[in-house]
Amino acid sequence: MGERPVAPTAPELVLETETGSTVMSPGRDYHVGRDPLSDVVLDDVRVSWHHAVLRPEADHWTLEDENSTNGTYADGQRVHEWGVGPGSVIRFGSPADGPRAVLLDRPPPASERPSGVSVPAATGTFRQPATVRPLSARTVRIGRDGENDLVIDELVVSRRHAELRAHPDGTYEIVDLGSHNGTFLNGQPVTHALVTPGDIVGIGHSAFCLVGDQLQEYVDTGEVSLDVQDLTVEVDRGRKTLLDQVSFPVGEKCLLAVVGPSGAGKSTLLNALTGQRPADHGTVLYDGRDLYRDYAELRQRIGLVPQDDILHAQLTVRRALTYAAELRFPQDTAKAERRARVDEVIGELGLGQRAEQPIHRLSGGQRKRVSVALELLTKPSLLFLDEPTSGLDPGMDRSVMHMLRDLADDGRTVIVVTHSVLSLDVCDRLLVLAPGGKVAYYGPPDDSLAFFGYRQWPEAFEAFERDQGWDWAGEYRDSPFHHQYIDNSSGQPHLPRATPVGAVGPPPKVQSWGSQLGTLVRRYAAVLSADRTFLAVMIGLPCVMGAMARAVAGSALTVVTAMNVLLILCIGAVLTGAANAVRELVKERVIYQRERAVGLSRSAYLMSKVVVLGTITVLQAIVLTLVALFGVDLNAPRGKGVLMPPLLEITLSVALLAFTSMMLGLVVSAVVTKEEVTMPLLVLLAIVQVVFSGALLKLHGVPGIEQLAWLVPARWGLGAMAGTVGLARIVPGPLTVDPLFRHLTGVWLLNVGMLVVLSVVFGYAVARLLRSHEPAVMRK
């Protein structure tokens, strides 16, 4: 029987360099080099990409040079392999002035670490405080305004954001001052709370910690790591596994591509990493912090570009980004500040020459750049993209991937889920998922095909589908790649499998409800006014329907024409209202879901549709009625309506019917999943309304049918119009004796009131349907 391996007992040391400290625990190796994914990154041309490695050996540490070009020097001499310990001085690339590192015999005391971060030295944010200031015995004001004691120059921070108040007993309290993006204590939103040593107070991209008699500020600059540990996602009460113990580390400034055959769990992984659908088990560490535990705070630092463009294609690039900035930045952000940030992002992504062009005129790759620009407005540290090259030609594919490479090099962690394998060479790491949500490979893209034993990716994907019983995950787990790129590549401890905390509420609203409504109304009006097809239909439909009714009516409503004219008005109101709305929610679903995730009010969004479409619909109804009936003898009893002049009453009835049909159209738009099915449903909707209006069939006194007709707006709209003109008197017969057609005040008010009630019911239904399309973490 072989000897049982003994775990290293080497002491825990701290490696100090000019750029920060790295705590070295004896459970793994630490790589040094220019590679941004090294444990210790030295940005010096004399340092090789993979320069040296520090390894725990039994009770001590060994420094080994990895065949570097300019050498490694310990204690003044060039070494290939050398024992090191506390006090050792190491030079890389030059014995005289190469980058210097010193080994210390112990890490900082635990009391000086932020309590929510296990190994601060292994993070980009908490490795070293950006500023240190003595704690004041008075209130410390924090915000974006230059008059604050602590100024955070970020647009996501309010001008007067929060206060750190000192109490007479020496304790401190953080108080939110009604900020728009919130103040967080250990990841949770607070209005006021006591702060103890080690607590993390989060404001924007900054974190503040009380350490002794000091207040330390740590800034998330974007150079963050992501450690994914044992993520498992199950459905059908555990009977089906979509992700199976997926683990991998993502270093700072890393571009990671996630590939795999259809059904391998790529989208599930994306949802788990962005928090839209947290994993059932496992942990995601965002730069040392538990993403699920602190999700309320950290989600503001995550950008997500879905596969479908999150843009209104009718707007110009600059206008679309300007409206997005209005919705995403605090209400106290000045117009000039928003404009400056929009210009900065346009320049960063090379969109300057396209800024005034409508988005629908851009190429696929350029539209994707605009989608990315929208997400970059708030400077996310983690950027996720779902199939950004889908539908693009090979040239555009490579252009988009090089754009992502540049974004990572500028100081972000970028993760892209893709089916394309054309440009994997620009990525730092590649994650290959096998069917069943298992890790089949994680490491450099250049080594992946050789690992699988194939020359082309289609062959590898065919093997995944063909050899369903093959243990791809086990084969990778037993390989040196797993040891090098997963076991030994993370500075964070491997935490036990955990279940995510309870559901997190929706993000804070960065603007008041009224301000959001104003922005949404202006944006929606701009989108519709730029849609020439919509404008043509909007103007033409009521005119055509009104002209048809006028041709039938002649000079007066008679026994021959009255019912037909009212029925045409009814159909016209139904078509204009429903046609306006039936596409408007489904075509914007991806946009709504993303904006909802960053603080959009559901009710403000719905109300913007109601205000704009309602105004258009009412105006169309007025045009429809006037074209049809102006100057026509309506033959009302004694020439009067029930409560108002007959033409005004009929106009009001048509307008209410059109508005209620518009609300019903929004219901249809919220139910369907594809825009293509809305037109057939519009035709069906019109037919149903005509049949149940009471103009073709006897409804009163027919059990079941009569009650079903109560849900049809045309039933009440036609009733109101018929009551105004006294239809039973003009056209005697079995249909016109309907009680809802009577020329009585109570009956007319009932018809009109039911249209109002149905509008409210339909509005409530739309709100509930919008909620059902949101990820669970965003719902109230």
ChimeraX attribute file (.defattr): number of C-alpha atoms within 10 A of each C-alpha:
attribute: neighborCount
match mode: 1-to-1
recipient: residues
	/A:1	3
	/A:2	4
	/A:3	5
	/A:4	6
	/A:5	6
	/A:6	7
	/A:7	12
	/A:8	17
	/A:9	15
	/A:10	19
	/A:11	18
	/A:12	19
	/A:13	19
	/A:14	22
	/A:15	22
	/A:16	18
	/A:17	17
	/A:18	10
	/A:19	13
	/A:20	17
	/A:21	23
	/A:22	23
	/A:23	22
	/A:24	27
	/A:25	22
	/A:26	22
	/A:27	16
	/A:28	18
	/A:29	21
	/A:30	22
	/A:31	23
	/A:32	23
	/A:33	24
	/A:34	19
	/A:35	18
	/A:36	18
	/A:37	24
	/A:38	21
	/A:39	22
	/A:40	24
	/A:41	21
	/A:42	24
	/A:43	15
	/A:44	14
	/A:45	11
	/A:46	19
	/A:47	26
	/A:48	22
	/A:49	21
	/A:50	19
	/A:51	26
	/A:52	25
	/A:53	19
	/A:54	21
	/A:55	23
	/A:56	24
	/A:57	15
	/A:58	14
	/A:59	11
	/A:60	16
	/A:61	24
	/A:62	17
	/A:63	23
	/A:64	18
	/A:65	21
	/A:66	19
	/A:67	13
	/A:68	18
	/A:69	14
	/A:70	17
	/A:71	23
	/A:72	27
	/A:73	23
	/A:74	22
	/A:75	14
	/A:76	13
	/A:77	11
	/A:78	19
	/A:79	15
	/A:80	15
	/A:81	16
	/A:82	15
	/A:83	16
	/A:84	19
	/A:85	19
	/A:86	16
	/A:87	11
	/A:88	16
	/A:89	18
	/A:90	23
	/A:91	22
	/A:92	28
	/A:93	22
	/A:94	16
	/A:95	19
	/A:96	11
	/A:97	9
	/A:98	20
	/A:99	18
	/A:100	19
	/A:101	21
	/A:102	18
	/A:103	21
	/A:104	18
	/A:105	13
	/A:106	14
	/A:107	17
	/A:108	12
	/A:109	7
	/A:110	11
	/A:111	11
	/A:112	14
	/A:113	22
	/A:114	24
	/A:115	18
	/A:116	17
	/A:117	20
	/A:118	18
	/A:119	24
	/A:120	25
	/A:121	25
	/A:122	25
	/A:123	27
	/A:124	21
	/A:125	24
	/A:126	23
	/A:127	18
	/A:128	17
	/A:129	16
	/A:130	14
	/A:131	11
	/A:132	14
	/A:133	11
	/A:134	12
	/A:135	18
	/A:136	14
	/A:137	13
	/A:138	12
	/A:139	16
	/A:140	16
	/A:141	20
	/A:142	24
	/A:143	24
	/A:144	19
	/A:145	18
	/A:146	13
	/A:147	12
	/A:148	17
	/A:149	13
	/A:150	17
	/A:151	17
	/A:152	22
	/A:153	15
	/A:154	18
	/A:155	22
	/A:156	25
	/A:157	29
	/A:158	28
	/A:159	25
	/A:160	20
	/A:161	25
	/A:162	25
	/A:163	21
	/A:164	22
	/A:165	20
	/A:166	18
	/A:167	13
	/A:168	9
	/A:169	6
	/A:170	7
	/A:171	13
	/A:172	22
	/A:173	16
	/A:174	23
	/A:175	19
	/A:176	22
	/A:177	19
	/A:178	13
	/A:179	24
	/A:180	23
	/A:181	25
	/A:182	26
	/A:183	27
	/A:184	25
	/A:185	22
	/A:186	21
	/A:187	22
	/A:188	18
	/A:189	20
	/A:190	15
	/A:191	15
	/A:192	18
	/A:193	15
	/A:194	15
	/A:195	19
	/A:196	14
	/A:197	19
	/A:198	20
	/A:199	20
	/A:200	25
	/A:201	24
	/A:202	23
	/A:203	26
	/A:204	25
	/A:205	23
	/A:206	18
	/A:207	23
	/A:208	21
	/A:209	24
	/A:210	22
	/A:211	19
	/A:212	13
	/A:213	11
	/A:214	14
	/A:215	17
	/A:216	20
	/A:217	22
	/A:218	21
	/A:219	20
	/A:220	19
	/A:221	15
	/A:222	23
	/A:223	21
	/A:224	24
	/A:225	28
	/A:226	25
	/A:227	26
	/A:228	21
	/A:229	22
	/A:230	22
	/A:231	25
	/A:232	25
	/A:233	24
	/A:234	15
	/A:235	10
	/A:236	7
	/A:237	7
	/A:238	10
	/A:239	7
	/A:240	11
	/A:241	17
	/A:242	22
	/A:243	27
	/A:244	19
	/A:245	19
	/A:246	20
	/A:247	20
	/A:248	23
	/A:249	23
	/A:250	25
	/A:251	27
	/A:252	27
	/A:253	25
	/A:254	25
	/A:255	26
	/A:256	28
	/A:257	27
	/A:258	24
	/A:259	24
	/A:260	25
	/A:261	18
	/A:262	14
	/A:263	14
	/A:264	21
	/A:265	23
	/A:266	27
	/A:267	17
	/A:268	19
	/A:269	24
	/A:270	21
	/A:271	17
	/A:272	21
	/A:273	24
	/A:274	21
	/A:275	23
	/A:276	17
	/A:277	16
	/A:278	27
	/A:279	25
	/A:280	18
	/A:281	19
	/A:282	22
	/A:283	30
	/A:284	28
	/A:285	23
	/A:286	23
	/A:287	26
	/A:288	25
	/A:289	26
	/A:290	21
	/A:291	24
	/A:292	28
	/A:293	21
	/A:294	21
	/A:295	23
	/A:296	23
	/A:297	26
	/A:298	25
	/A:299	19
	/A:300	22
	/A:301	17
	/A:302	20
	/A:303	24
	/A:304	24
	/A:305	21
	/A:306	20
	/A:307	17
	/A:308	15
	/A:309	19
	/A:310	24
	/A:311	21
	/A:312	20
	/A:313	18
	/A:314	20
	/A:315	23
	/A:316	21
	/A:317	28
	/A:318	22
	/A:319	20
	/A:320	23
	/A:321	27
	/A:322	21
	/A:323	18
	/A:324	21
	/A:325	23
	/A:326	21
	/A:327	22
	/A:328	26
	/A:329	24
	/A:330	21
	/A:331	19
	/A:332	15
	/A:333	17
	/A:334	13
	/A:335	11
	/A:336	9
	/A:337	13
	/A:338	21
	/A:339	15
	/A:340	12
	/A:341	18
	/A:342	25
	/A:343	18
	/A:344	15
	/A:345	22
	/A:346	24
	/A:347	14
	/A:348	14
	/A:349	17
	/A:350	15
	/A:351	20
	/A:352	15
	/A:353	9
	/A:354	17
	/A:355	19
	/A:356	13
	/A:357	16
	/A:358	18
	/A:359	23
	/A:360	15
	/A:361	13
	/A:362	16
	/A:363	12
	/A:364	20
	/A:365	23
	/A:366	19
	/A:367	20
	/A:368	23
	/A:369	22
	/A:370	27
	/A:371	24
	/A:372	26
	/A:373	24
	/A:374	27
	/A:375	24
	/A:376	23
	/A:377	24
	/A:378	21
	/A:379	22
	/A:380	22
	/A:381	27
	/A:382	27
	/A:383	25
	/A:384	25
	/A:385	22
	/A:386	20
	/A:387	19
	/A:388	28
	/A:389	24
	/A:390	15
	/A:391	12
	/A:392	16
	/A:393	12
	/A:394	13
	/A:395	10
	/A:396	16
	/A:397	20
	/A:398	19
	/A:399	18
	/A:400	21
	/A:401	23
	/A:402	15
	/A:403	16
	/A:404	26
	/A:405	21
	/A:406	17
	/A:407	21
	/A:408	25
	/A:409	17
	/A:410	12
	/A:411	17
	/A:412	26
	/A:413	28
	/A:414	24
	/A:415	25
	/A:416	25
	/A:417	23
	/A:418	20
	/A:419	18
	/A:420	21
	/A:421	16
	/A:422	13
	/A:423	16
	/A:424	21
	/A:425	14
	/A:426	18
	/A:427	22
	/A:428	22
	/A:429	24
	/A:430	23
	/A:431	21
	/A:432	20
	/A:433	27
	/A:434	28
	/A:435	22
	/A:436	16
	/A:437	25
	/A:438	23
	/A:439	25
	/A:440	23
	/A:441	28
	/A:442	26
	/A:443	19
	/A:444	17
	/A:445	22
	/A:446	15
	/A:447	13
	/A:448	21
	/A:449	15
	/A:450	11
	/A:451	14
	/A:452	17
	/A:453	10
	/A:454	13
	/A:455	11
	/A:456	11
	/A:457	16
	/A:458	12
	/A:459	13
	/A:460	17
	/A:461	16
	/A:462	11
	/A:463	15
	/A:464	20
	/A:465	13
	/A:466	10
	/A:467	10
	/A:468	12
	/A:469	8
	/A:470	12
	/A:471	13
	/A:472	19
	/A:473	19
	/A:474	12
	/A:475	15
	/A:476	18
	/A:477	18
	/A:478	10
	/A:479	12
	/A:480	11
	/A:481	19
	/A:482	18
	/A:483	14
	/A:484	14
	/A:485	19
	/A:486	19
	/A:487	19
	/A:488	17
	/A:489	22
	/A:490	25
	/A:491	27
	/A:492	22
	/A:493	15
	/A:494	15
	/A:495	14
	/A:496	11
	/A:497	15
	/A:498	14
	/A:499	16
	/A:500	17
	/A:501	11
	/A:502	9
	/A:503	15
	/A:504	18
	/A:505	13
	/A:506	18
	/A:507	23
	/A:508	20
	/A:509	22
	/A:510	26
	/A:511	23
	/A:512	14
	/A:513	15
	/A:514	10
	/A:515	15
	/A:516	24
	/A:517	23
	/A:518	14
	/A:519	19
	/A:520	24
	/A:521	21
	/A:522	14
	/A:523	20
	/A:524	19
	/A:525	16
	/A:526	15
	/A:527	16
	/A:528	16
	/A:529	14
	/A:530	16
	/A:531	13
	/A:532	11
	/A:533	10
	/A:534	14
	/A:535	12
	/A:536	10
	/A:537	14
	/A:538	19
	/A:539	15
	/A:540	14
	/A:541	19
	/A:542	27
	/A:543	21
	/A:544	15
	/A:545	24
	/A:546	26
	/A:547	18
	/A:548	18
	/A:549	25
	/A:550	24
	/A:551	13
	/A:552	18
	/A:553	23
	/A:554	16
	/A:555	14
	/A:556	16
	/A:557	24
	/A:558	17
	/A:559	14
	/A:560	12
	/A:561	17
	/A:562	21
	/A:563	22
	/A:564	16
	/A:565	23
	/A:566	25
	/A:567	22
	/A:568	19
	/A:569	32
	/A:570	27
	/A:571	23
	/A:572	28
	/A:573	36
	/A:574	31
	/A:575	23
	/A:576	27
	/A:577	31
	/A:578	28
	/A:579	26
	/A:580	23
	/A:581	27
	/A:582	27
	/A:583	23
	/A:584	19
	/A:585	25
	/A:586	22
	/A:587	17
	/A:588	16
	/A:589	20
	/A:590	19
	/A:591	17
	/A:592	20
	/A:593	20
	/A:594	18
	/A:595	18
	/A:596	21
	/A:597	21
	/A:598	21
	/A:599	21
	/A:600	25
	/A:601	23
	/A:602	18
	/A:603	17
	/A:604	20
	/A:605	22
	/A:606	19
	/A:607	18
	/A:608	21
	/A:609	22
	/A:610	20
	/A:611	15
	/A:612	16
	/A:613	23
	/A:614	23
	/A:615	13
	/A:616	17
	/A:617	30
	/A:618	23
	/A:619	16
	/A:620	25
	/A:621	30
	/A:622	20
	/A:623	19
	/A:624	28
	/A:625	28
	/A:626	21
	/A:627	19
	/A:628	27
	/A:629	24
	/A:630	12
	/A:631	13
	/A:632	15
	/A:633	16
	/A:634	23
	/A:635	20
	/A:636	22
	/A:637	17
	/A:638	7
	/A:639	12
	/A:640	17
	/A:641	25
	/A:642	22
	/A:643	13
	/A:644	11
	/A:645	13
	/A:646	22
	/A:647	23
	/A:648	16
	/A:649	21
	/A:650	28
	/A:651	21
	/A:652	20
	/A:653	28
	/A:654	30
	/A:655	26
	/A:656	27
	/A:657	34
	/A:658	34
	/A:659	30
	/A:660	32
	/A:661	33
	/A:662	29
	/A:663	30
	/A:664	27
	/A:665	29
	/A:666	29
	/A:667	24
	/A:668	26
	/A:669	27
	/A:670	26
	/A:671	18
	/A:672	16
	/A:673	15
	/A:674	12
	/A:675	15
	/A:676	12
	/A:677	14
	/A:678	22
	/A:679	13
	/A:680	9
	/A:681	16
	/A:682	20
	/A:683	13
	/A:684	12
	/A:685	19
	/A:686	20
	/A:687	14
	/A:688	14
	/A:689	21
	/A:690	23
	/A:691	17
	/A:692	23
	/A:693	25
	/A:694	24
	/A:695	22
	/A:696	12
	/A:697	12
	/A:698	18
	/A:699	21
	/A:700	16
	/A:701	10
	/A:702	9
	/A:703	9
	/A:704	9
	/A:705	13
	/A:706	16
	/A:707	13
	/A:708	11
	/A:709	20
	/A:710	15
	/A:711	15
	/A:712	23
	/A:713	30
	/A:714	31
	/A:715	26
	/A:716	29
	/A:717	33
	/A:718	28
	/A:719	29
	/A:720	32
	/A:721	30
	/A:722	27
	/A:723	29
	/A:724	32
	/A:725	29
	/A:726	23
	/A:727	29
	/A:728	21
	/A:729	16
	/A:730	20
	/A:731	18
	/A:732	11
	/A:733	11
	/A:734	10
	/A:735	18
	/A:736	23
	/A:737	16
	/A:738	19
	/A:739	14
	/A:740	23
	/A:741	25
	/A:742	24
	/A:743	24
	/A:744	18
	/A:745	13
	/A:746	12
	/A:747	18
	/A:748	27
	/A:749	14
	/A:750	16
	/A:751	22
	/A:752	21
	/A:753	15
	/A:754	21
	/A:755	27
	/A:756	17
	/A:757	12
	/A:758	21
	/A:759	21
	/A:760	14
	/A:761	14
	/A:762	21
	/A:763	21
	/A:764	16
	/A:765	18
	/A:766	24
	/A:767	18
	/A:768	14
	/A:769	16
	/A:770	22
	/A:771	18
	/A:772	13
	/A:773	16
	/A:774	18
	/A:775	15
	/A:776	17
	/A:777	19
	/A:778	19
	/A:779	18
	/A:780	9
